[in-house]
Amino acid sequence: MKALIPFITLLVQTLCAAEPAITKDPVAVTSGSDSWTVESPFLPGKNKIEVLLPKTLAEGRRYPVVCVLPVNAGTKGDWGHPLEEAMRHDLADRHQAIFVVPSFPVLPWFGDSATDPRMRQNRHLSECVVPFIDATYPTLASPDRRALIGFSKSALGALQLFILEPQTFGAVAVFENWWGVPDATQWESWGFAVCYGTRENYDALDPQKLLPKNKDRLHESKCPIAVLIGGPGPRTGTELLLWQLRNDAIPHTEIRNTTWGHSWTSGWLPFAVEAVLTRRP
């Protein structure tokens, strides 16, 4: 019976999760955008959802959504701020699209923890952020017009959600993605343990295992995966992802530019947005 207590506690906590409470911030986190404070059943504390809209929303028109996943707790940090980079390149107006950047209370490696019901980063995105955006803004509310962009560690989450939730997300672009099995030090000190709970759970959500398992379905797609590669020097994680996609004959787009450095601000984001919104072969 004692062995069942943690499982029963986890089940009760999950079933009793409250609805999210979301309020608009009187002053936006990033000037020129909307920001919202969210208390989610899937995350501890108060977190943010930042939204960048085209300057003019046409009456009766609905817009595609691009969810850009951060690589740090909050939405901005040492690698830059994806929303500010979208603003710098005028991406919302150029593509007539709505950009969404959610925040997280810990360094996000995404996934859903197997041991902590209040650390379900992927569920927060798909069951809290996406429904809220569709209910609040004039979106197309279709997976064909809802895309994900991830960079470095957030590429892990972007690939997971794209593969596991085709009913929610229809395209993905990743830049300089993490790829591999975290060693013991990385597991504890980098934050994998907090985000996944157990090694078994990480393995179940690891894109390098998910891609081959879903390759038959992905064969039918029209290049909804874009992989962007920077430089200079070797980019081992990206090359391993590309090897897997090629080996499994999964349609994808490859975009290379050795001048792109490991940050949001090095110039790759406009190419990622173009790839997920135009689905070029």
C-alpha positions in Angstrom: 0.0 0.0 0.0 2.8 2.4 0.8 4.2 1.9 -2.7 0.8 3.1 -4.1 0.6 6.3 -2.0 2.9 8.5 -4.3 0.9 7.3 -7.4 -2.5 8.0 -5.8 -1.3 11.4 -4.6 -0.2 12.3 -8.1 -3.4 11.1 -9.6 -5.6 13.1 -7.2 -3.5 16.2 -7.8 -3.8 15.9 -11.5 -7.6 15.3 -11.5 -8.1 18.2 -9.2 -6.1 20.7 -11.2 -7.7 24.1 -11.3 -8.6 26.0 -14.4 -6.0 28.6 -15.4 -6.4 32.1 -14.2 -5.2 34.6 -16.9 -5.2 38.4 -16.5 -3.8 41.1 -18.9 -0.9 43.1 -17.6 -1.6 46.8 -17.3 1.9 47.4 -18.6 3.3 45.0 -21.1 6.5 43.2 -20.4 7.8 44.2 -23.9 6.6 47.6 -25.2 4.6 47.2 -28.4 3.1 43.8 -27.4 0.4 42.3 -25.2 1.4 40.4 -22.1 -0.6 38.3 -19.7 0.0 36.8 -16.3 -1.1 33.2 -16.1 -1.6 30.9 -13.1 -1.6 27.5 -14.7 -2.6 24.1 -13.2 0.5 22.7 -15.0 3.2 25.1 -13.6 4.0 26.7 -10.2 3.6 30.4 -9.6 2.7 33.2 -12.0 4.1 33.1 -15.5 3.7 35.2 -18.6 2.3 34.9 -22.1 3.6 37.5 -24.5 1.8 38.2 -27.8 2.9 40.2 -30.8 0.2 41.2 -33.3 0.2 42.7 -36.7 -0.1 46.5 -36.3 -3.6 46.4 -37.9 -6.0 43.6 -37.5 -8.5 43.5 -40.4 -12.1 43.0 -39.3 -13.2 39.5 -40.0 -9.7 38.2 -40.8 -8.1 35.4 -38.9 -4.3 34.9 -38.6 -1.8 32.0 -38.3 0.0 31.6 -35.0 3.7 31.0 -34.4 4.6 29.8 -30.9 8.2 30.6 -30.2 9.6 28.7 -27.2 12.2 30.4 -24.9 15.5 28.9 -23.8 15.5 30.4 -20.3 13.2 30.9 -17.3 11.0 33.9 -18.2 11.0 35.0 -21.8 14.3 36.9 -22.1 17.9 36.2 -21.0 21.5 35.8 -22.0 20.5 34.5 -25.5 18.2 37.4 -26.3 14.5 37.7 -26.5 12.5 36.0 -29.3 9.7 38.5 -29.2 12.0 41.5 -29.5 13.8 39.8 -32.4 10.4 39.2 -34.1 9.7 42.9 -33.6 13.1 43.9 -34.9 12.4 42.1 -38.2 8.8 43.2 -38.3 7.7 39.6 -38.7 4.1 40.0 -37.5 3.4 42.5 -40.2 5.5 40.9 -42.9 3.8 37.5 -42.5 0.4 38.7 -41.1 0.8 36.3 -38.2 0.4 36.3 -34.4 3.5 35.5 -32.4 3.3 33.9 -29.0 6.1 33.5 -26.4 5.2 31.8 -23.1 7.4 31.9 -20.1 8.4 29.2 -17.6 9.5 29.3 -13.9 12.6 27.1 -14.4 15.1 26.6 -17.2 12.8 24.9 -19.6 13.8 21.5 -21.2 10.1 21.0 -21.8 8.4 17.6 -21.5 5.9 16.7 -18.7 7.4 15.6 -15.4 6.5 12.0 -14.5 6.7 12.9 -10.8 5.5 16.5 -10.4 2.0 17.5 -11.7 3.0 21.1 -11.4 5.9 20.8 -13.9 4.1 19.9 -17.1 5.6 22.3 -19.6 4.2 20.7 -22.7 0.7 20.4 -21.3 0.9 24.0 -20.3 1.5 24.9 -23.9 -1.1 22.7 -25.5 -3.9 22.9 -22.9 -3.5 26.4 -21.4 -1.6 28.7 -23.8 -3.0 27.5 -27.2 -6.7 27.5 -26.1 -6.2 30.9 -24.5 -4.7 32.4 -27.6 -7.5 30.9 -29.8 -10.2 32.3 -27.4 -8.7 35.7 -27.1 -7.3 36.6 -30.6 -8.5 36.2 -34.2 -6.6 33.0 -35.0 -7.2 30.5 -37.7 -7.3 27.8 -34.8 -6.1 25.1 -37.1 -3.0 22.9 -36.8 -2.2 23.7 -40.4 -1.8 27.3 -39.4 -0.2 26.9 -36.0 3.6 26.4 -35.9 6.4 26.0 -33.4 9.9 27.4 -33.4 12.6 26.2 -30.9 16.2 27.0 -30.4 18.8 25.0 -28.6 17.0 23.4 -25.6 13.6 24.7 -26.7 14.0 22.8 -29.9 13.6 19.7 -27.8 10.1 20.9 -26.8 9.2 22.1 -30.2 10.0 18.7 -31.8 8.2 16.8 -29.0 5.0 18.8 -29.4 5.1 18.7 -33.2 5.5 14.9 -33.2 3.1 14.1 -30.4 0.4 16.6 -31.1 -0.4 16.8 -34.8 -3.9 17.9 -33.9 -2.4 21.1 -32.4 0.8 21.9 -34.3 1.3 21.6 -38.0 4.9 22.8 -38.6 8.1 23.2 -36.7 11.5 24.9 -37.2 14.5 24.3 -34.9 17.8 26.0 -34.8 21.0 24.5 -33.2 18.9 21.9 -31.4 20.0 19.8 -28.4 20.4 16.2 -29.3 21.5 13.3 -27.2 21.3 11.6 -23.8 22.2 13.9 -20.8 25.0 12.6 -18.6 24.6 12.4 -14.9 25.9 16.0 -14.3 23.7 17.4 -17.0 20.7 15.5 -15.8 20.9 17.1 -12.3 22.5 20.5 -12.8 21.1 21.5 -16.2 17.5 21.0 -15.2 16.5 17.7 -17.0 15.6 16.1 -13.7 13.2 18.9 -12.7 11.5 18.9 -16.1 11.2 15.2 -16.7 11.3 13.6 -13.3 12.7 10.2 -14.4 15.1 9.0 -17.1 12.4 6.7 -18.4 10.1 9.6 -19.0 12.8 11.5 -20.8 13.5 8.5 -23.0 9.8 8.3 -23.9 9.7 11.9 -25.0 13.1 12.1 -26.7 12.7 13.2 -30.3 15.5 10.8 -31.4 13.2 8.0 -30.4 9.9 9.7 -31.4 11.0 10.4 -35.0 11.6 6.8 -36.0 8.4 5.7 -34.3 6.3 8.2 -36.2 8.2 8.2 -39.5 5.3 6.5 -41.4 3.0 9.3 -40.6 5.6 12.0 -41.2 6.4 10.5 -44.6 3.0 11.8 -45.7 3.8 15.4 -44.7 4.7 18.3 -46.9 8.0 19.4 -45.4 6.6 20.8 -42.1 10.0 20.3 -40.4 12.7 22.9 -41.0 16.2 22.5 -39.5 18.4 25.6 -39.4 22.2 25.3 -38.9 24.6 28.1 -37.8 28.3 28.2 -37.4 31.2 28.4 -37.8 32.5 25.1 -36.6 30.7 21.8 -36.0 27.1 21.6 -35.0 26.9 18.1 -33.7 23.3 18.1 -32.4 21.9 19.5 -35.6 23.9 17.2 -37.8 22.7 14.2 -35.8 19.1 15.4 -36.2 19.6 15.8 -39.9 21.1 12.3 -40.1 18.1 10.9 -38.4 15.6 12.7 -40.8 17.5 11.6 -43.8 17.9 8.0 -42.6 14.2 7.7 -41.9 13.4 9.5 -45.2 11.3 12.1 -43.3 10.6 15.2 -45.5 12.3 18.3 -44.1 14.0 21.6 -45.1 17.6 22.4 -44.4 18.8 26.0 -44.1 22.5 26.7 -43.5 24.3 29.9 -42.7 27.7 29.9 -41.0 27.3 33.5 -39.8 24.4 32.6 -37.5 25.6 32.4 -33.9 24.0 30.7 -30.9 21.5 33.3 -29.9 18.1 34.7 -30.9 19.7 37.8 -32.4 22.0 36.3 -35.0 19.6 36.6 -37.9 18.1 33.1 -38.3 14.6 33.8 -36.9 13.2 35.4 -40.1 14.2 32.3 -42.1 12.6 30.0 -39.5 9.4 31.9 -39.6 9.3 31.9 -43.4 9.9 28.1 -43.4 7.0 27.3 -41.1 4.5 29.7 -42.7 5.3 29.1 -46.3 6.2 25.3 -46.0 8.7 25.6 -48.9 9.9 22.2 -50.1 
